[in-house]
Amino acid sequence: MPITNLFKRLYKFAEIFAKLDNIQQALGRIESHQINPNLKYDTPLGQYEFKVYSQWGEDGIIQFLVNKIDIPNKVFVEFGVEDYREANTRFLLQNNNWSGLVIDASQKNVERIKSDRIYWRYNLKAECSFVERENINEILRRNGITGDIGLLSIDVDGNDYWIWEAIDTISPRIVICEYDSLLGNKRAATIPYNRSFSRSKAHYSFLYGGSSIKALTILGEKKGYSLIGSNSAGLNLFFVRNDLASQFKILKPEDAYVKCKFRNSRDEDGKLSYLGFDESLKLIEEMPLIDIETGKEIKVKDIIEV
């Protein structure tokens, strides 16, 4: 074997072992609930973050929560998982041996999940469906998932608010829901419901779609959930059911909100354009939103002016 290839492999192994060591340390910290007082974290949940399969640090936050909350029925539901290589619940499945249902609109993605060895190693179901508020409860029922479950993770890049609002078949102890950091923390706003909404078709920039942190917090309160934080990337919110939330600090939207730093905007040819926060807002300022407190239609620029 050429020396250069050998060094590359050794370097790769070193990276893997370093990652495993970081995860092991994080898990030990989570299980003992020990916090390093000398470190500052971007969010209250940031101290627990680590990434194995999640997009950001959700794996660590989930481990912290399932170690704090009594969860008799260790079942999860996650939709918008693509091929499940990057997901909020995969580490939970493999590390904690939970059972669960994952849903994606792509048949190819679902076939990839079913051909992965995790599909026979664990009690995992995968369904190909385009999730809408009209069908989500039926999807859950036909997969035998009802009542008190451990965790629900919602990430559909658009109708997240409306779908969570519609769910009444399950009562998750933990809810993770994507929010749109671009919409700030002052107005309770979400996109108007469109059952066939596609983020890439709604606006070429891929920036338009989703709900503000305030809208999801109000919805959570109506459904019996308390907001306990955001991940440090400003993408996912974490809610705990009220009967289990007394051990956590309950946050207001302005306290949990994180101004995102990621730059996932596209140009008209579909290529990444790396716009900053303010430039991104300007690009979609004329797009419509619903103010859920008044029921009136507003525009993104109305939120910018708040």
C-alpha positions in Angstrom: 0.0 0.0 0.0 1.4 3.5 -0.9 2.6 5.5 2.1 0.2 8.4 1.3 -2.8 6.0 1.3 -1.6 4.5 4.6 -1.4 8.0 6.2 -4.8 8.9 4.9 -6.3 5.7 6.5 -4.5 6.3 9.8 -5.8 9.9 9.8 -9.3 8.7 9.1 -9.1 6.2 12.0 -7.8 8.9 14.3 -10.8 11.1 13.4 -13.2 8.3 14.1 -11.6 7.5 17.5 -11.6 11.2 18.4 -15.3 11.4 17.6 -16.1 8.3 19.6 -14.2 9.7 22.5 -16.1 13.0 22.4 -19.4 11.1 22.2 -18.4 8.9 25.2 -17.5 11.9 27.2 -20.7 13.7 26.3 -22.8 10.6 27.2 -21.1 10.4 30.6 -21.8 14.1 31.2 -25.4 13.7 30.2 -26.0 10.6 32.4 -24.5 12.3 35.4 -26.0 15.7 34.5 -22.6 17.4 35.1 -22.0 20.7 33.5 -18.7 22.4 33.1 -19.1 25.8 34.7 -16.1 27.3 32.8 -17.8 26.8 29.4 -20.4 29.1 27.9 -23.1 27.7 25.7 -25.1 29.4 23.0 -28.4 27.9 24.3 -29.5 26.2 27.6 -29.5 22.9 25.7 -26.2 23.5 23.9 -24.2 22.0 26.7 -25.6 18.6 25.8 -25.1 18.7 22.1 -23.2 16.1 20.1 -23.7 14.8 16.6 -23.7 11.2 15.4 -26.6 10.9 12.9 -28.4 14.2 13.5 -27.9 17.2 11.3 -26.6 19.3 14.2 -26.3 18.5 17.9 -29.8 16.9 18.4 -28.4 13.5 19.2 -26.9 14.8 22.4 -29.9 16.8 23.4 -32.2 13.8 22.9 -29.9 11.7 25.1 -30.1 14.3 27.8 -33.9 14.4 27.6 -34.5 10.6 27.6 -32.2 10.3 30.6 -34.2 12.9 32.5 -37.8 11.9 31.6 -39.5 8.7 32.5 -40.6 7.1 29.2 -42.4 3.8 29.5 -43.3 3.5 25.8 -40.0 3.9 24.0 -41.4 4.6 20.6 -40.6 7.5 18.3 -42.1 9.0 15.1 -40.1 11.1 12.7 -41.0 12.4 9.3 -39.0 14.1 6.6 -36.1 11.7 7.1 -34.9 11.3 3.5 -32.9 8.0 3.5 -32.5 8.2 7.3 -28.7 8.5 7.1 -29.1 11.9 8.8 -31.9 12.0 11.3 -32.9 12.9 14.8 -33.9 9.4 15.9 -31.3 7.1 14.3 -28.9 7.3 17.3 -31.9 6.8 19.6 -32.8 3.7 17.6 -29.3 2.2 17.7 -27.9 3.5 21.0 -31.1 3.0 23.1 -32.8 0.3 21.1 -36.1 2.2 20.8 -38.7 1.3 18.2 -40.1 3.7 15.7 -41.8 4.9 12.5 -40.1 7.0 9.9 -41.9 8.6 7.0 -40.6 10.1 3.8 -42.3 11.1 0.5 -39.7 9.5 -1.7 -40.1 5.8 -2.6 -36.4 5.6 -3.4 -35.5 6.9 0.1 -37.9 4.4 1.8 -36.4 1.5 -0.2 -32.9 2.6 0.9 -34.0 2.5 4.5 -35.6 -0.9 4.2 -32.4 -2.2 2.5 -30.2 -0.9 5.4 -29.2 -3.5 8.0 -30.8 -1.4 10.7 -34.2 -2.5 9.3 -33.8 -6.1 10.4 -31.6 -5.3 13.5 -34.2 -3.0 15.1 -37.9 -2.6 15.3 -38.2 0.1 12.7 -41.0 0.8 10.3 -40.6 3.0 7.2 -43.5 4.4 5.2 -43.6 6.3 1.9 -46.2 9.1 2.3 -46.4 12.8 1.6 -47.4 14.0 5.1 -50.4 16.3 5.2 -52.6 17.5 8.0 -55.4 15.5 6.3 -53.6 12.2 6.5 -51.1 12.2 9.4 -53.4 10.6 12.0 -54.4 7.8 9.6 -50.7 7.1 8.8 -50.0 6.8 12.6 -53.1 4.6 13.2 -52.4 2.1 10.4 -48.9 1.7 11.7 -50.2 0.9 15.2 -48.9 4.0 16.9 -51.4 5.8 19.2 -51.5 7.2 22.6 -48.5 7.9 24.9 -45.2 7.6 23.0 -41.7 8.9 23.7 -40.8 11.3 21.0 -42.2 13.0 17.8 -39.8 14.8 15.4 -41.3 17.1 12.7 -39.3 18.4 9.8 -41.2 18.8 6.5 -39.7 22.1 5.4 -43.0 24.0 5.3 -46.2 22.8 6.9 -44.7 21.9 10.2 -47.1 24.1 12.2 -50.2 22.8 10.5 -49.3 19.2 10.8 -48.4 19.4 14.4 -51.7 21.2 15.0 -53.6 18.4 13.3 -52.0 15.5 15.2 -54.3 14.0 17.9 -53.6 10.3 17.6 -50.5 10.4 19.7 -49.4 12.2 22.9 -45.5 12.3 22.7 -43.6 13.2 25.8 -41.0 15.1 23.8 -41.6 17.0 20.6 -38.9 18.3 18.3 -40.1 20.7 15.6 -38.2 22.7 13.0 -38.6 26.5 13.1 -37.7 29.2 10.7 -35.1 31.5 12.4 -35.5 34.1 9.6 -39.0 34.9 10.9 -37.6 36.2 14.2 -39.2 35.9 17.6 -41.7 38.8 17.8 -44.6 37.6 15.5 -46.5 34.3 15.6 -46.4 33.6 11.9 -46.4 30.6 9.6 -46.8 30.0 5.9 -50.5 29.6 4.7 -51.4 26.0 4.6 -51.0 24.3 1.2 -51.3 20.5 1.4 -48.9 20.1 -1.6 -46.4 22.7 -0.4 -42.8 22.2 -1.7 -40.1 24.5 -0.4 -38.1 24.4 -3.6 -41.2 25.3 -5.7 -42.6 28.0 -3.4 -39.5 30.2 -3.9 -36.4 29.4 -5.9 -34.2 30.5 -3.0 -35.3 27.6 -0.8 -35.7 30.2 2.0 -39.5 30.4 2.2 -41.3 27.9 4.4 -42.0 27.1 8.0 -43.0 28.9 11.2 -41.7 31.3 13.7 -40.6 30.3 17.1 -43.5 32.3 18.7 -46.1 30.5 16.5 -44.8 27.1 17.5 -44.6 28.1 21.2 -48.2 29.2 21.2 -49.3 26.0 19.4 -47.3 24.0 21.9 -49.1 25.7 24.8 -52.5 24.9 23.3 -51.5 21.3 22.9 -50.1 21.0 26.4 -46.4 21.5 25.8 -43.7 23.7 27.2 -40.7 25.1 25.3 -37.4 24.2 26.9 -35.0 25.4 24.2 -33.5 25.4 20.7 -30.4 23.7 19.3 -27.5 26.1 18.9 -27.9 26.1 15.1 -31.3 27.9 15.3 -33.1 25.1 13.5 -35.0 22.8 15.9 -37.1 23.5 19.0 -37.6 21.1 21.9 -40.9 20.8 23.8 -41.7 18.6 26.8 -45.3 17.7 27.8 -46.5 19.8 30.6 -47.0 16.9 33.1 -43.2 16.2 32.8 -41.9 19.7 32.4 -41.5 20.8 36.0 -37.8 19.7 36.1 -36.9 22.0 33.2 -36.7 25.8 32.9 -39.5 26.9 30.7 -38.5 29.5 28.1 -40.2 32.3 26.3 -39.7 32.5 22.5 -37.3 35.4 22.8 -35.2 33.5 25.3 -35.0 30.3 23.3 -34.6 32.0 19.9 -31.3 31.5 18.0 -30.4 33.6 15.0 -29.2 31.1 12.5 -25.8 31.3 10.9 -26.2 28.7 8.2 -26.5 29.9 4.6 -28.6 27.5 2.5 -30.0 30.0 0.0 -30.1 29.1 -3.7 -29.9 31.2 -6.9 -32.3 30.9 -9.8 -30.3 28.0 -11.2 -30.6 26.1 -8.0 -27.0 26.6 -6.9 -26.1 27.6 -3.4 -25.7 31.4 -3.2 -24.6 31.7 0.5 -26.7 34.8 1.4 -26.5 36.1 4.9 -29.4 36.5 7.3 -30.5 40.0 6.2 -30.0 39.4 2.5 -32.1 36.2 2.8 -35.0 38.1 4.5 -34.9 40.8 1.8 -35.1 38.2 -1.0 -38.4 36.7 0.3 -39.9 39.9 1.8 -43.0 39.8 -0.4 -44.0 36.2 0.4 -47.2 35.6 2.4 -47.6 34.5 6.0 -50.4 34.0 8.4 -50.4 35.7 11.8 -51.9 33.0 13.9 -52.9 35.4 16.7 -55.1 37.5 14.4 -55.7 35.1 11.5 -54.8 37.8 9.0 -52.4 37.4 6.1 -49.2 39.4 6.3 -45.9 39.4 4.4 -42.4 38.5 5.5 -41.5 42.2 5.3 -44.1 42.9 8.0 -42.0 40.8 10.4 -38.8 42.5 9.4 -40.4 45.8 10.4 -41.3 44.6 13.9 
